[in-house]
Amino acid sequence: MKQGLIYVKEFYVIIPYYVNEADTDQVKKPRRSKFMDTLNAKDDIETIVARYRNFVKGQKMLNTRIALIQEGL
């Protein structure tokens, strides 16, 4: 019995992380300015908590997109 060659292909799929349409404007900004925007010293507790909640919500949406794409592969 002959054994055939088995090829293993690896590739990366880039899935963008955008919570809403306003985030598409952030793509054009340099990384440094994006980072400095998040380190605003004038932010109060409510702003920080809201930013964290948006991140968790976006993370759940991203995980859902990842699972959907993995099923399709």
C-alpha positions in Angstrom: 0.0 0.0 0.0 1.4 3.4 -1.0 1.2 6.4 1.2 0.6 9.7 -0.4 2.2 12.9 0.6 0.2 14.9 3.1 0.5 18.6 2.9 -0.2 20.9 5.8 -1.1 24.4 4.8 -1.1 27.2 7.3 -2.5 30.7 6.7 -3.7 33.7 8.6 -7.1 35.3 8.3 -7.3 38.9 9.4 -10.6 39.7 11.0 -11.0 43.5 11.7 -12.1 44.7 15.1 -14.7 47.4 14.6 -17.5 47.9 17.1 -19.3 50.6 15.0 -18.9 52.7 12.0 -17.1 55.5 13.9 -14.1 53.1 14.5 -13.3 53.0 10.8 -11.9 56.6 11.2 -9.4 55.2 13.7 -7.7 53.1 11.0 -6.2 56.2 9.3 -4.7 57.5 12.6 -1.1 56.6 13.5 -0.6 54.1 16.3 0.9 56.7 18.6 -2.1 59.0 18.4 -4.5 56.1 19.0 -2.4 55.1 22.1 -2.3 58.6 23.4 -6.1 59.0 23.0 -6.6 56.0 25.3 -4.3 57.5 28.0 -6.2 60.6 28.5 -5.6 61.8 32.1 -8.9 63.8 32.1 -11.0 60.6 31.8 -13.3 60.0 34.8 -14.4 56.6 36.1 -17.5 56.5 34.1 -15.6 57.0 30.8 -13.1 54.3 31.7 -15.8 51.8 32.7 -17.8 52.6 29.5 -14.6 52.0 27.4 -14.1 48.7 29.1 -17.7 47.7 28.5 -17.4 48.6 24.9 -14.3 46.5 24.7 -15.9 43.4 26.3 -18.9 43.8 23.9 -16.6 44.1 20.9 -14.6 41.1 22.1 -17.8 39.0 22.2 -18.7 40.1 18.7 -15.2 39.4 17.5 -15.3 35.9 19.0 -18.6 35.2 17.3 -17.1 36.3 14.0 -14.1 34.1 14.5 -16.2 31.1 15.3 -18.3 31.7 12.2 -15.2 32.0 10.0 -13.7 28.8 11.5 -16.8 26.9 10.8 -16.7 28.0 7.2 -13.1 26.9 6.7 
